[in-house]
Amino acid sequence: MARTTLDTAALAHDLRLAVMRFSRRLRNQRVDTSVTLTHLAALSTLKRHGAMSPGELAGHERVQPPSMTRVVVALEGKGLVTRTPHPTDRRQVIIELTPAAEALLTEEARAREAWLSGKLHALTPEDRATLREAARIMDELAGG
């Protein structure tokens, strides 16, 4: 029993470090470094969930509303989001992606996938099959 616990703890440690290193390398495959990772995260949330208020966006990103307001102002200044009046609450606005933001997100994803495809291509078919299974397991662990 104790051996299994030690093996599991060691695996957790090794996996955590590998995921962190991999994530860092993947994040560094950027098209436009003038847009911060925080900005990209907000844009990705808008793409995934659609237009929403700054407060809703802050909730999705788990940041305080004043922090998200600064992000939205920066994104609006770059022409990546628009603000429109809320349809039922005149005190609020709705944040929406612009076509420029859609294009940026597409290019960012392409850059990362091209980098990753190159790395995967260098692996053996057996290693790629192992990673395919690992991806499924990691998705289960993440609750997806």
One Martini backbone bead per residue (centre of mass of N, CA, C, O) as a GRO file, in nm:
protein
  144
    1MET     BB    1   0.059   0.061  -0.023
    2ALA     BB    2   0.299   0.259   0.015
    3ARG     BB    3   0.416   0.220  -0.272
    4THR     BB    4   0.174   0.333  -0.427
    5THR     BB    5   0.182   0.614  -0.303
    6LEU     BB    6   0.468   0.683  -0.401
    7ASP     BB    7   0.416   0.643  -0.704
    8THR     BB    8   0.187   0.852  -0.723
    9ALA     BB    9   0.349   1.096  -0.620
   10ALA     BB   10   0.567   1.084  -0.840
   11LEU     BB   11   0.377   1.114  -1.078
   12ALA     BB   12   0.257   1.384  -0.998
   13HIS     BB   13   0.521   1.537  -1.007
   14ASP     BB   14   0.610   1.475  -1.301
   15LEU     BB   15   0.350   1.573  -1.440
   16ARG     BB   16   0.346   1.862  -1.342
   17LEU     BB   17   0.617   1.946  -1.467
   18ALA     BB   18   0.556   1.867  -1.762
   19VAL     BB   19   0.306   2.047  -1.798
   20MET     BB   20   0.444   2.315  -1.738
   21ARG     BB   21   0.661   2.305  -1.959
   22PHE     BB   22   0.471   2.262  -2.197
   23SER     BB   23   0.294   2.512  -2.157
   24ARG     BB   24   0.518   2.719  -2.186
   25ARG     BB   25   0.606   2.642  -2.474
   26LEU     BB   26   0.328   2.685  -2.607
   27ARG     BB   27   0.286   2.986  -2.523
   28ASN     BB   28   0.555   3.083  -2.691
   29GLN     BB   29   0.376   3.043  -2.951
   30ARG     BB   30   0.374   3.344  -3.114
   31VAL     BB   31   0.247   3.621  -3.302
   32ASP     BB   32   0.144   3.849  -3.076
   33THR     BB   33   0.319   4.013  -2.815
   34SER     BB   34   0.123   4.266  -2.758
   35VAL     BB   35  -0.051   4.037  -2.659
   36THR     BB   36  -0.143   3.911  -2.384
   37LEU     BB   37  -0.230   3.635  -2.211
   38THR     BB   38  -0.470   3.772  -2.074
   39HIS     BB   39  -0.600   3.868  -2.335
   40LEU     BB   40  -0.627   3.591  -2.469
   41ALA     BB   41  -0.810   3.469  -2.255
   42ALA     BB   42  -1.046   3.666  -2.295
   43LEU     BB   43  -1.089   3.610  -2.595
   44SER     BB   44  -1.140   3.304  -2.565
   45THR     BB   45  -1.391   3.332  -2.390
   46LEU     BB   46  -1.558   3.487  -2.597
   47LYS     BB   47  -1.548   3.269  -2.812
   48ARG     BB   48  -1.672   3.034  -2.638
   49HIS     BB   49  -1.932   3.222  -2.497
   50GLY     BB   50  -1.953   3.500  -2.591
   51ALA     BB   51  -2.112   3.760  -2.531
   52MET     BB   52  -2.046   3.998  -2.255
   53SER     BB   53  -1.992   4.113  -1.963
   54PRO     BB   54  -1.739   4.215  -1.767
   55GLY     BB   55  -1.834   4.053  -1.518
   56GLU     BB   56  -1.855   3.779  -1.658
   57LEU     BB   57  -1.563   3.770  -1.754
   58ALA     BB   58  -1.438   3.782  -1.474
   59GLY     BB   59  -1.561   3.516  -1.378
   60HIS     BB   60  -1.429   3.330  -1.588
   61GLU     BB   61  -1.125   3.448  -1.508
   62ARG     BB   62  -1.093   3.504  -1.200
   63VAL     BB   63  -1.148   3.821  -1.158
   64GLN     BB   64  -1.168   4.137  -1.101
   65PRO     BB   65  -1.348   4.380  -1.245
   66PRO     BB   66  -1.124   4.602  -1.262
   67SER     BB   67  -0.928   4.424  -1.419
   68MET     BB   68  -1.114   4.375  -1.665
   69THR     BB   69  -1.145   4.665  -1.748
   70ARG     BB   70  -0.849   4.698  -1.836
   71VAL     BB   71  -0.855   4.480  -2.052
   72VAL     BB   72  -1.084   4.596  -2.226
   73VAL     BB   73  -0.951   4.866  -2.289
   74ALA     BB   74  -0.708   4.744  -2.436
   75LEU     BB   75  -0.869   4.582  -2.650
   76GLU     BB   76  -1.016   4.825  -2.767
   77GLY     BB   77  -0.755   4.983  -2.848
   78LYS     BB   78  -0.682   4.729  -3.055
   79GLY     BB   79  -0.959   4.625  -3.194
   80LEU     BB   80  -1.083   4.342  -3.040
   81VAL     BB   81  -1.323   4.508  -2.911
   82THR     BB   82  -1.664   4.572  -2.824
   83ARG     BB   83  -1.906   4.811  -2.716
   84THR     BB   84  -2.239   4.759  -2.598
   85PRO     BB   85  -2.535   4.799  -2.505
   86HIS     BB   86  -2.740   4.682  -2.292
   87PRO     BB   87  -3.064   4.568  -2.346
   88THR     BB   88  -3.167   4.593  -2.011
   89ASP     BB   89  -2.893   4.750  -1.893
   90ARG     BB   90  -2.774   5.073  -1.894
   91ARG     BB   91  -2.515   5.022  -1.698
   92GLN     BB   92  -2.426   4.827  -1.923
   93VAL     BB   93  -2.214   4.612  -2.117
   94ILE     BB   94  -2.108   4.457  -2.423
   95ILE     BB   95  -1.875   4.215  -2.514
   96GLU     BB   96  -1.702   4.190  -2.836
   97LEU     BB   97  -1.576   4.055  -3.100
   98THR     BB   98  -1.368   4.104  -3.356
   99PRO     BB   99  -1.233   4.017  -3.650
  100ALA     BB  100  -0.942   4.059  -3.546
  101ALA     BB  101  -0.967   3.859  -3.309
  102GLU     BB  102  -1.036   3.610  -3.469
  103ALA     BB  103  -0.773   3.611  -3.633
  104LEU     BB  104  -0.576   3.599  -3.397
  105LEU     BB  105  -0.673   3.330  -3.275
  106THR     BB  106  -0.616   3.163  -3.525
  107GLU     BB  107  -0.309   3.223  -3.543
  108GLU     BB  108  -0.229   3.125  -3.264
  109ALA     BB  109  -0.324   2.833  -3.305
  110ARG     BB  110  -0.151   2.770  -3.552
  111ALA     BB  111   0.126   2.811  -3.423
  112ARG     BB  112   0.096   2.592  -3.205
  113GLU     BB  113   0.023   2.354  -3.393
  114ALA     BB  114   0.279   2.363  -3.565
  115TRP     BB  115   0.477   2.309  -3.341
  116LEU     BB  116   0.346   2.044  -3.241
  117SER     BB  117   0.354   1.887  -3.508
  118GLY     BB  118   0.661   1.884  -3.529
  119LYS     BB  119   0.711   1.727  -3.268
  120LEU     BB  120   0.530   1.478  -3.338
  121HIS     BB  121   0.671   1.393  -3.604
  122ALA     BB  122   0.945   1.303  -3.447
  123LEU     BB  123   0.793   1.072  -3.355
  124THR     BB  124   0.681   0.783  -3.295
  125PRO     BB  125   0.401   0.605  -3.339
  126GLU     BB  126   0.397   0.504  -3.045
  127ASP     BB  127   0.420   0.780  -2.904
  128ARG     BB  128   0.165   0.900  -3.031
  129ALA     BB  129  -0.028   0.691  -2.909
  130THR     BB  130   0.038   0.753  -2.617
  131LEU     BB  131  -0.051   1.053  -2.629
  132ARG     BB  132  -0.341   1.004  -2.708
  133GLU     BB  133  -0.408   0.857  -2.442
  134ALA     BB  134  -0.310   1.077  -2.248
  135ALA     BB  135  -0.509   1.294  -2.340
  136ARG     BB  136  -0.760   1.146  -2.246
  137ILE     BB  137  -0.682   1.122  -1.948
  138MET     BB  138  -0.636   1.426  -1.892
  139ASP     BB  139  -0.924   1.508  -1.959
  140GLU     BB  140  -1.049   1.347  -1.730
  141LEU     BB  141  -0.892   1.484  -1.496
  142ALA     BB  142  -1.014   1.777  -1.585
  143GLY     BB  143  -1.335   1.712  -1.646
  144GLY     BB  144  -1.384   1.673  -1.979
   0.00000   0.00000   0.00000
